[in-house]
Amino acid sequence: METFLKIENIKLWARVGVLREERELGQLFSVDIFLWTDFDKCTANDDIKKTVDYSKLVHLLKDQSKKIYCYTIEKYSNAILEIIDQKFNVSKIKIILTKCNPPITGFDGKVSIIRILENN
């Protein structure tokens, strides 16, 4: 049985973008995270120490977003993957990082990057 944890719609304010104003003022991002790990140990004993503490993960990402300063969502998404991979024991990570209001004239959509990291 495949099981994963989904953490949806984490709002982050970060200074990421090609335009100088984007890096100076920052803008809103949203991230969805999917984590694969062995949930059987937690399930058997209802032990929080045997699973992913997603409240810690959310706080880590919010703290990181205050410090990030880069041009591309590709770079930002990599930083998110790295912090999850370093701090949590998971076998697979999938993130969807969305720039909620990209400053593109005549465009009112969103731009997302999807990244997957598998630990062998």
N, C-alpha and C positions, 0 to 999 in steps of 0.2 A: 504494500500500500504506500503510495506516495503522499507525504504530508508536508506542507510548508506553512509558515507563518506569514501573513500579509499585514503590513502596516501601511495604511493608506492616507494620502493627502496630508503629509507633514508639510506645514507652511514654513518656509525659510526666507529670510531677507538676506541677500548676498550681493556683493559688488563684482558682478560678472558681466562682461559685454565688450563689444568692440568700441562702442562710443565712450568717450571720456566720462560723460555724465553717468553712464551705467556703472562705471567703476568707482566714481566718486560718491554718488547718491545711493546706489544699490537699487534692487528691485525684487519683486516677489517671485519666488520659485515654489514649486510643489514637488514632493518626491513620494513615490510609492515604492515600497521595499518588500521583496519576497525572500524569505530565508528558509533554507533546507538544513535540517540537522536531525539528530536522533532524539525524537520526542518521546520515545518509549520509556526512558529513564524517568522523565518527569511524570508521565502518565501513570506509571506503576506506583509511585509514592507521593504524587501531588507535591513535588519538591521544586520550588521556584529556582533553586540553585542549579537544577539540572536542565534548565531551559534558557531561552534568550529573554533577558529582562529588557523588554522593549521600551520601558520608561527611561532607562539609562541610555538606550540608543537614541531616542528622540532628543534628550538633553545634550548628548555628545554632538549630534548634527546641528542643533541650534547654536551651540557654542562655536563649532567649527565655522558656521556660516558667517559669524561676526568677524572672522579672521581672514576669510578667503578673499583673494583679489586676483582675478585673471580675466583673460579675453574670451574664453570659449566655454560652452557648457560641456564640451568633451573633457576639458581639464578638470572642471568642477565635479563632473560625474566620477572621474577617476579618483579624486580626493575622497569622495563619499565611499566608494568601494574600498579604498585602502583603510579607512577608519573602521569600517564594519569588519573587514577581514582581520585586522590587527586586534580588535577588542572582543570579538565573539567567535566562538567555536562552531562554525557552520561549514557545511560541505558545498553549498552553492548559494550565490547571491544574485538576485536580479533586481535592478532598480530602473525606474522610469523617472527621469528628472525633467521637469517641465518649466520652461520660462513662460510665466503666465501672461505677460503683456509685452511681447517684444516690440521695440520701437521701430516698426516698419510702416512707412506711410501707406495708407490704404489697406492695411491688413489688421484685422481684429481677432485673429486666431491665436493659437498657442504653438510653441515649438518644443518638442520633446526629444530626448535621446534615451534609448534603451540599452542598458549594459548588463552583461551576464558574466559572472566570474565563478568558475568551478574549481574547487580544490580537489586534487586527486589523492 
